[in-house]
Structure formats: C-alpha cells, structure tokens
Amino acid sequence: MSLFTKIFGGGKKRPAAPTTQKSIQQLRETEEMLMKKQEFLENKIDAEIAQAKKHGTKNKRLALHALKRKKQYEKQLNHIDGVLTTIEFQREALENASTNTEVLRVMGDAARAMKTAHNEMDVDQVHDLMEDIAEQQDLATEIADAISNPVGFGSGIDEDELLKELEELEQQELDKQLLAVGPTPTELDHLPEAPSTELPSTAPAHRAKQEVADDLAELEAWATS
C-alpha cells in the first residue's frame, strides 16, 4: 500500500448505498420513534402545568420550577416537530423517486417488449397481408352475389314489356271501378223529395168545355129544324 493511500485512506471501500426501500423504511421507523417521544413530552408538559397549578401562590418556588421544566419540554417538542417535518419531506421525496423509478422500469420493459415484437414483423409483409385480406373479401362478396342470384329466373324477359302490361291491367281496373260507381249515400240524401200536396184538379175546366159543346149542338139542331 502506498504512502498516499495510507494518508488519505484511499484503500478503504465506501459502504454500499442503501436501497430506496430500505431508506424509506428507516425514515418511517425514525418517525415512529420521534412521535412516541413527542407524546412523552406532551404528557410531561401537562404534568408540569398541573404541578404549577397545584403549588400556585402557596409555594411559588416549586411552581416556578415546574414552569421552567415545562418551557424546556416545549423547546424539545418544537425541535422534534421540525425534525419530523424534515423527515416527512425526505420520505415523501424518496417514495416519489421510488415510484418514478418503478414507472420508468416498467416503461423500459414495455419498450423492449414492443421492439422485440416489431423485430418479428416486416412492414412489406403487413401490406401484402392486408392486400390479400382485401382481395379475399372482394372474392367473398362476388361469391355471395352469385349465390343470391337465382339461375335462369327472369332470363329472356323484357322488363319494359312487363311494365306496359302492368299499366294496361291498372287501366282496366280503373275503368271497371268508374263503371261500377253509383250514387253515393251522400248524393241520395240530397235528392229532391216528392211533393206532399195534391196537384190542382182539372175537372172544372173539363165540365166547362162540355157545356160549351152541348150548347153548340143544341143551337145547330134548332137551326136545322
């Protein structure tokens, strides 16, 4: 070992840094210990206050001593409060760092897995596969259309001729309906009713004409006698 190493201690190995989880556990244990001491000091403060009240004006010396001890406990309690705050911040920082490290590790594993999966794939092969799928789909559509079209049905029939025949049938049906149309019940309700009064009699006029004829016959007979 060289002199330089002996003087500056270069030959000593530094202790390995604790893991994040171990440091977090140690900080939690320290927090629990300080909180127990905090509770102990709070009880001591309450006891000293009770002593000060007990002695009061009867024994001021003992009362003042009790208040002095209370002040010392309060200083220790304030110190512990500050240490707990610092430890809490440090623990939360380590927990966040541990979480971030775990997230980055998982993301790295996922990236490597994705890279491995992509290494087994070729872009040209993917395009060729998609083209084959599209061709097979088109072929399936053509086959389905061919199957759904009945063989020999409707072949050699002029559709315009069928439409003309259909129009003639419709016209015949329309003419038949027009001929069969009679007065509707509404029209029957509006026909004029027969007169209920009797027509004036023509008997007086006939009698007058007969009397004239009789007078003319009598005059003619007198003239010829």
FENSULVEN-V478787 format. One line per field, one symbol per residue. ss: DSSP state (A for helix, B for strand, O for the rest). psi: psi as a letter, one per 20 degrees, with the letter a starting at -180 (. if undefined). A space follows every 10 residues. Layout:
ss: ???
psi: ???
This chain:
ss: OOAAAAAAOO OOOOOOOOOA AAAAAAAAAA AAAAAAAAAA AAAAAAAAAA AAAAAOOOOA AAAAAAAAAA AAAAAAAAAA AAAAAAAAAA AAAAAAAAAA AAAAAAAAAA AAAAAAAAAO OOAAAAAAAA AAAAAAAAAA AAAAAAAAOO OOOOOOOOAA AAAAAAAAAA AAAAAAAAAO OOOOAAAAAO OOOOOOOOOO OOAAAAAAAA AAAAAAAAAA AAAAO
psi: prhhhhgjki ippqqppqrg hggggghghh ggghhghghg hghhghghgh gghggcignh ghghghhghg gghhghghgh ggghgghggg ghghgghggh ggghgghggg ghghggghhj qpghhggggh ggggghgggh gggggghiop pipjpjpohh hhhghhhggh gghgghhhhi paprhghhhj qqqqpiqqqp qjgghhghhh ggggghghgh hhhi.
